[in-house]
Amino acid sequence: MVGVELLLDPRAGRTLLRADAVVLATGGAGQLYEFTTNPAGATGDGLAAAWRAGARVDDLEFYQFHPTALAVPGSFLVSEAVRGEGAVLLDAAGRRFLAGVDRRAELAPRDIVARGIADQMKRQAGLPVLLDATAIGRETLESRFPTITAATRAAGLDWAVDPIPVTPAAHYFMGGVSTDLLGRTSLPGLYAVGEVASTGVHGANRLASNSLLEAAVFGWRAIEAIGADELPDTESRGGETPDAVSGDGPVIRRSDLQRLMWDAAGVERSGARLALAAESLAAAGRPTADTVEALETANLLDVARLVVKGALAREESRGAHFRSDFPVPDEEFARALSWAREVPEHAHR
């Protein structure tokens, strides 16, 4: 079947929208994690739907964590440009600590800074670290970073006077639905663009702003491909794709899933923690209610299982994926890890 099942149409309930082609442009899945810079709707819906339909997915273990999100509800992103301007990171006692992690200190790559902060937070009982931008001066902060200044004020902070609390937060999903360079997925008639897609342009550690390439360039390419491709005959296709498997345990709460993923599949991973997380996720029951909250949480559960599966399989450290038990890259893994769900043949007839 080519089309989309609309589960929450306010007028008609569950309805089927047939189409010659479907383009997924549904964004990332930052809501997998306890801390994220992503909006509330970043729940992996398109990725989960494509996976259930049998589309191939790639590199789901690669999630980029931004090192400095404001440690208040909403996790507002504090750009690394602030550190480029001269801001420094301090521990709870007011001491700089990143020079002991990397010679580039605050200007090291995102993954190194994020891990350095996460490690320091463990040392201080989970308290956030502090970003000290006071030496930059109020005038420069307000003129160069007006949006961040407004966010700090909204949180009751004045970063021109005092250091502000920051923490790493899930920021960008580099893996996703596998596509070619025209946005085509492994399923005829299904295309994916933007953060939901895995185009390969990010490698294991996305460069800042490279997401604009994935959204803008591949969006246009997908449009051109749809016009040129021989699309499936929607009239001759039907049937239903079965839901993903539900565990026999209690229905998982989103907050519990997010905490589990943050602890086991966050900035730093280990085989032992990932294996325990895989067991817990396999046993978790899926929400079944036809509400936005329940449907999104069910999608997050599907994606969480895949992320943990990928992180367990990649027994090395590469880019944003860091395994404490395999701390160096392994040339055996200098490739994408791909997964596809077997879907009964009747579901595609």
N, C-alpha and C positions, 0 to 999 in steps of 0.2 A: 504494500500500500504506500502511495506517495501522498503525504498530507500531514495534518496535525489534528490530534484529538484535543479539543478545547474543554478542559475540565471545569472551568469556572466561568462559563459564559453566563452573565447575570440574567439574560433573557431566556436562554434555551437549555441551561444546564449542560450536561455532557453532549457535545456535538462534534461531528467530524467534518473538518474542512479539507476537501480534496484539492490538490494542487499539482501542476506539472513539475514543480521543483520547490524545495524547501531550503531556505537559507537560515542557518543558526547564527545569530549575532547577540548571544545572551550573556556575554561577559564571563567573569571569573567565578571563583568559589571561596572568596575570603571568609565567608561565614562558617567555613569549616573550623576556624580557629577562634580561640578565646579573645585574641587581640588582632584586629585587622583595620587597615585603612579603607577597606571597601565599604560600599553602601549596604544597607540591610538586604537588598534584593540580590546580592551576589551569592547565590545558593547553588550554583552548578546545575541549574535546571536543564539547559540545553545539552550539556555534557552527559548528564545522567540519562536523558531521553535517547540520545544517540547511542549510548552504550547498551541500553535495553533493546534497542532496535537491531543491534548487531554490528554497529560501526566500529572500525578499529580506532583505538586511542593510543596515544604515545606519551612517554616521558612524564607521567603524572606525579612522579616523585620530586620533580623540580618546581618548587614553589619559592619565589623570592620574598624574603622578609626585609622590609625597610627597617634600618636600625633605630631611627628616631621618630617614633610617634608619640604625641603628647599623652602622658599617662593619666588621662581622664576619660570618662565615658565618651565614646565616639572616636577615640584614637586618631585625632587629627594629625596629618603628616607634617613633620617639620623638615623641610628640605635640607639635603646635604649642602646646598649653597650657603646655608648659615654657617656650617663648619668651614666651608671654603673662605668665608668672610673673616674667620678667626675665632669662632666659638669653640669651646673645648668641653670634653665630657669628664665629669667628676664622679667619684664614688660617694657613698652616703656620708663619709667623713670629710668631703670636700677636696679629695686628692685626685689628680689625673691618673689614669690607669692604663690607657690604651697603648702608650709607648712600650709597655712590657709585653704587649700582644703582637704588635707589628711596628716596624720602624717608621711607617707612614702615619702612625697614630690615628688621629681623627680623620685623616684623608685616605685611609686604606679603603679597598672596595667594600661594597655594602655587606657582603656575606661575612667578611672578616670582622667588620665593626659590629654587626649584629651578634655574632657569636661571642665577641669580647664583652659586649654589654650583658648578654644572657648569662655568661659565666660569672660576671661580677655581681649580677642580681642574685645568683645562687649563693654567693659568698656573704651577701647581706640580707639573708632571709627573705628574698623575693622583693625587696624594696626597689623601686625604680632608680636608675642613675639620674644624674643631673646634667643638663646642658646649660653651660654658662656662656651667655652671649653679652654679658654686661659690659665687657670691654669694647664692644662694637659701638656702643652709644645709642641713646634713644633716637636721635635724629636719623641716623643711618638705618636702624632697625625699622622705624616707621616708614621711611621712604623706600627702602629696598624690599622689605617684607611686610607690606601692609596687611595681607590676608592672615599671615601667621600672627602678627601683632593683634589683630582683631580676635583670633581664636584664643590666644592666651588671655586676653582681657575677658572674653566670655566665660572662661574657666576661673576667673577671679585671680589671675596671675599677672604680674608686671615683669616681663623678661628683661626690661631695661634696668631693673633694680636687683632682681633675684634670679638665680638659676632656676630652670623649670624642669619638672620630672618627665623623663622620656623612657620608652621601652621599645624593643623590637615589635613589629606587627606584620602579619601576613599582608603582602602587597600585590603580587602579580603571579598568575598561574602561567608558567612557561609551557607546560604540557597541555594536552587537550585532545580534541577530536582530530585524528590524523588527516591532513589534506595534502594535495599536491600544490604546485605554485599557482594554480588557478582556483583554489578554494574547493576543489572536488574532494569529497570524502570517499571511503571505500564502498558506500552504498549509492547506487545510481539514483540521481535525482536529489541527493542531499549534499548541501554545501555548508561550509562553516567559515566564518571570518571573525577577526578580532580575537579577544582573549580566550574564547571558547575553543579556538582552533590551535592545533600544533602544526605550524608551518615549517619549523626548523630554523627560522631566522634568529631566534634568541639563543640557541645553543643551551648551555646549562646555566647561564647566568646573564640574564637580559641587561643590556645597556639602558641607562635612563633615557626615556622618551622614545625608545624603539617601538613601543606599543602603537605609536601613531602610524608607523609603517604597516604593522599588521592589520590595523583597522582600515586605513584609507586605501592603501595600494591593493590589498587583497579584496576589499569590498568591490572596487571597480573591476578587478580581474574576474571575480565570481559572476558579476553581471554579464561580462563579455562571454564567459564560458557557458552560462545558461542559454544565451542567444545562439551559441554555436553547437551545443551538445545535442545529441539525439536523446530526448528525455523518455522515461518510462511511460507506458500507456496506463493512465490512471483508471481507465474503465475496466481493465482486465485484472486488476489487483484488488485484494481484499483481505479479510481475516484480521486477527488481532495479534499484537506482540505481547507475550506474557510479561507480567511484572517481575521484577527482580526478587530473589529469594528472601524470605523473612526468617529471622532466627526464631528460636523457641523461647527466648527470654522475654522479659518485660519490654514494652515499647520504649525506645530510647528517647530521652529528653534532649533537646538541642543543646542546652547548656552543658550537659554531661558529655555529649559528643565533642563539643568544642574544647572542653578541658582535656579530654583524652587525647585529641589530636595535637593540642598545644604541647602536652607533656611528652608524647611518644613520637610525633612526626613533625615537630616544629623546627626551630633553628638548629638543634643538634639531635641526632637520632642514634640509637643503638639497636643491634639485633634483638637483644632481650626485651627491651621496651616495645619494639615494633611487634614482636611475636605475641606478647600479651595483649597489645591493642588489637591485633588481628583476631584473636580469640574472642575478645569482648565484642568487637563489631560483628563478627559472624553470628554470635548468639543473640544480638540485639533484635528486638521486634521492630517492624516498620510501622509507622503511623498510618492509619487507614482512612481517617476522616477526610472528607472533601472540603478542606479549608486550606487557605494559603499557607498557614503555619505548618500544618501536617504534611502537605504535599512537598513543600520546600525541605522540611526535615527529612522526609523519605529520600529525596534527591541527594541531600547532603550525606546520608548514610551510604548510598550507593557509591558516591564519589570518594568518601572517606575510606571505604574498603579497598578501592582501587589505588588510592595514594599510598596506603600502608603496604599493599601488595607490591607496588613498584619500588618503594623504599626498602623493603626486605630483599627484593631480588637484586637490587643494585648494591653489591657488596664492595663498595669503594666510596671515596669522597670525590665529588666533582661539582664545581660551581656552587650552586645554592644547596646542593644535597650533601650534608656532612654526616658521616657515620663515625662515631668515636671508636668503634671496634674495627673500622677499615679507614683510617684517617688519610690515606693517600690515593691518588687516581690509579686505576688499573686499566691498561690498554685493552684488556678483554671487553671492557664496558665502554669503549669509545664509540658508542653507537646508541641509537634510540632503542628503548624497550617498549615493545608494542603488545597490546592485548585486544582481544576481540571475543565477544560473548557468542556462543553458539545459540542460534535462534532456530526453533523448529521450522522446517521448510514450509509448512502450511501458513506460517505467519507472513510469508512474502508472496503468496499466490493471490 
